[in-house]
Structure formats: structure tokens, C-alpha cells
């Protein structure tokens, strides 16, 4: 056993190096999660760190805890207004799409790796879902901006398709290990798994909002502690009731994202930071777990399986699932390409070790290679592919203000940006002369990268960005007023 001081030293160094590596990710367009994996491999027993780690059970446990908070944060930070129109295509992709990808990839695995049918289906199930951490990380980076509805659809799919992959993986493990069990027996299990997971997620979200609104804690920091406990409780209750804990956590996060409760903004920022810590912990741990020398003999079949997954299995499943919806082929192609695999397949690849499946070692190493290759090839090429398909949009630099406003129960107002066109009739006028609605307040003005505290005598200039506190109706009046152009200009 290492002394606790040595363990803490390694933890501190690995976290620090992982965080610093994110700077290289932005500069060289390398997915940061790939760097986290590489750091884990370099620190491992066959790397420069020489840390021997061969505990699949511990890696699985760390991965599940990390995944709970990553999935919750992804749902919590989702813009429901953008996501609502794409819920049905997202649901079909996250269920039928995952199943189709698993079947097609499984058939390839049977042919390429000479696996039995059930072993091939198990491997296909493990790599069947796109990874929430990888997709969120890349689509929310500073390098990519896609036309609607691609971004919300891809984020919703990646956040909601892990439960299906978990179910299929556990199901095929049961078929391999339980005598006389048939595929038909998985149907009622699927209904219970998804139904109970969804029900628990919905009820816990309602309960969390109720509790947060009524706890009235003396210290703001305790709201963060309470939220951690409630997120974990959501997962555990779902699992105890034979439901899907990951689905429950994601739905709870999604519902909380559109609810109003005290300290929401602070809790959201905290969970964003916690999700980053969990991503580092999970990917570095999985990097430590792998032995690169075991992967080298499997590079050939692993690369072939990766290519078939990217250019055959994923595109076929996307095209079939999205055929009922009005969407052009360029958008469907983009959705098919953003099929990144990540931490979830590697975590699921540890499951066969737990039950002693003979091909467990090969499955784990193949899956690790597929994930590494997927993030490397697809993750780095998404900006290029989006430009080729003409689906990229200019990146918007959102102004960061030195003040914040948190909408709470009983306050019908929000802080919103309003841009003053250069030809607007408002240019050159004092704020007091604009005829601003009585319940509307211009809180701050962003002008030439500086902030101006406004008063009634402040003169409006073209290009100003007004930070306005108002309800929806009054804000629309402000926008129409600013949009009215001066005919003399």
C-alpha cells in the first residue's frame, strides 16, 4: 500500500496536469478528454509514472459515480426551449438507434473477431451509445457552433442514450451467464428498467424543487451539499426499484434545468465544475487501467471495427431512425458523424470482468481502442466536417457582465442583452427620453469592451449592448424601439 501522502501527491499532480492540458486542447484542436486518457496511460504501469492499477471493480465504481454527476450536469445545463422541438427524434435515436448500432456492430464483431453471436452482441452493446461527456465537451467548446437543431439534438441524444446501452450490456451478459434465459425475457425487464427510471427521475425532480424552495438554509454552501446528496439519492432509489439510475439522474437534471428555485445559478456553476472533476477522475482512472501492450496485437481488428462503426453502423442507424422526420441529408450526415464513443463504453467494458466472461480481456482492449480512435478521428474532425457540410455558424462571443441576477419565484423579470443598431433612432438620445416601460430597467451598458453604469442622462450610442431587467412583454417593446431605424441615416 502507498502512503496516503503519496496517493494525495499523485491525485494532485494528475488533476493539475489534466486541467493545464485543456489549454493545449483549445490551441491545437485536440479533444481534452483524449488528453485525459493519455495522461492516465502515461501515469500507468507501462508509462513514465509506473503506477500499477489493475482493479476493474474500483474503476467501474469510480466511473459510475463520475457518470452520475456528468449526466446530471449535462441535463441540468440543457436549454429546454431548444431541446423541446427535438425530443422525439432524440428519443428514437437514443433507443432504436442504439439497438440498431449494437446489432450491426455486433455482427461485424462476430465476423472480424470470430466471437460467438452473444459475445458479438455484447461488444456491439458496449460501444452502441454516443458518450455524453465527449459530446458535451466538444459541442460546448469554443471551436464549434452548429446550425439548429443539431446541437440540442446531439446533446439530448448523448445524454439519454447511455441507459439503453447499459440495459443491452447487462442483458447480453445475463444471456451469456444465465442458463436457459432467452432474449424474450429482456422485454419486460426493458419496460421496468426505462419506465421506473423515468418515473423516479420525474418524481425526484419535483421533490428536489419542493425541498430547495422550503429548506431556507442559513449557509448558501449547504445547498450544494444537499444537491449532491439528492442527485445520489435519485440514482440509488431508481436502482433499488429495478429502474435505470442513469436515466433517472438525466431526467431529474433536465427538469431542474427548466425549474426556478433559490441559488440555481450557483448550484449550476458548482455542478459544472464538479462534472469537470468527474471527467478528469474517470478518464484518468480508465487510462491507468489499460495496458497499452495488450492493445497492440488488436490494433488491426480494432481499427477495422472502428471504421465500420463510424461509416456503416452509426450512419445506417441514424438514417433509419430519422427517416420519419423532415431533415436534409447534410444534417443527418452530421448527426451520424458526431457519434463519439467515450467513457461509458470503457466503463461498460469492465462489466464482463465482474462475471468472468472468457473474452473479457479482448473486449476491454478492443473497446478502449475504439474509444480512443473515435475521439481522435471524429472529435478532431467535427469542425472541418461541419464546414464541408455548410452546417457551421459563426461563434457568438457572449458578453460577460460583472453582475448577475437570479430569477426566483415571485419575480417576473430576467436580465437580457439588447443590442443598439448603429442606425437606430435611439442613438444620440438620453435614456430618460427613450420612453422605456415603467417596470423595465437598463442596468448596465457594455460599450467598447468597457462597462458604463447608466443614468437618465446617459446618451445611447450605436453598438451599445444594454443589459435590461424586464419581463418578456416589456423587453419586446425595448427591442422594437431599438430596431426602429432613423430614416435620415
C-alpha positions, 0 to 999 in steps of 0.5 A: 500500500502507498502512503496516503501522502503519496496517493494525495501527491499523485491525485494532485499532480494528475488533476493539475496536469489534466486541467493545464492540458485543456489549454493545449486542447483549445490551441491545437484542436485536440479533444481534452478528454483524449488528453485525459486518457493519455495522461492516465496511460502515461501515469500507468504501469507501462508509462513514465509514472509506473503506477500499477492499477489493475482493479476493474471493480474500483474503476467501474465504481469510480466511473459510475459515480463520475457518470452520475454527476456528468449526466446530471450536469449535462441535463441540468445545463440543457436549454429546454426551449431548444431541446423541446422541438427535438425530443422525439427524434432524440428519443428514437435515436437514443433507443432504436438507434442504439439497438440498431448500432449494437446489432450491426456492430455486433455482427461485424464483431462476430465476423472480424473477431470470430466471437460467438453471436452473444459475445458479438452482441455484447461488444456491439452493446458496449460501444452502441451509445454516443458518450455524453461527456465527449459530446458535451465537451466538444459541442460546448467548446469554443471551436464549434457552433452548429446550425439548429437543431443539431446541437440540442439534438446531439446533446439530448441524444448523448445524454439519454442514450447511455441507459439503453446501452447499459440495459443491452450490456447487462442483458447480453451478459445475463444471456451469456451467464444465465442458463436457459434465459432467452432474449424474450425475457429482456422485454419486460425487464426493458419496460421496468428498467426505462419506465421506473427510471423515468418515473423516479427521475420525474418524481425526484425532480419535483421533490428536489424543487419542493425541498430547495424552495422550503429548506431556507438554509442559513449557509448558501454552501449547504445547498450544494451539499444537499444537491449532491446528496439528492442527485445520489439519492435519485440514482440509488432509489431508481436502482433499488426499484429495478429502474435505470439510475442513469436515466433517472439522474438525466431526467431529474437534471433536465427538469431542474434545468427548466425549474426556478428555485433559490441559488440555481445559478450557483448550484449550476456553476458548482455542478459544472465544475464538479462534472469537470472533476468527474471527467478528469477522475474517470478518464484518468482512472480508465487510462491507468487501467489499460495496458497499452501492450495488450492493445497492440496485437488488436490494433488491426481488428480494432481499427477495422471495427472502428471504421465500420462503426463510424461509416456503416453502423452509426450512419445506417442507424441514424438514417433509419431512425430519422427517416420519419422526420423532415431533415436534409441529408447534410444534417443527418450526415452530421448527426451520424458523424458526431457519434463519439464513443467515450467513457461509458463504453470503457466503463461498460467494458469492465462489466464482463470482468465482474462475471468472468466472461472468457473474452473479457480481456479482448473486449476491454482492449478492443473497446478502449481502442475504439474509444480512443480512435473515435475521439481522435478521428471524429472529435478532431474532425467535427469542425472541418466536417461541419464546414464541408457540410455548410452546417457551421455558424459563426461563434457568438462571443457572449458578453460577460457582465460583472453582475448577475441576477437570479430569477426566483419565484415571485419575480417576473423579470430576467436580465437580457442583452439588447443590442443598439443598431448603429442606425437606430433612432435611439442613438444620440438620445438620453435614456430618460427620453427613450420612453422605456416601460415603467417596470423595465430597467437598463442596468448596465451598458457594455460599450467598447469592451468597457462597462458604463453604469447608466443614468437618465442622462446617459446618451445611447450610442450605436453598438451599445449592448444594454443589459435590461431587467424586464419581463418578456412583454416589456423587453419586446417593446425595448427591442422594437424601439431599438430596431426602429431605424432613423430614416435620415441615416 
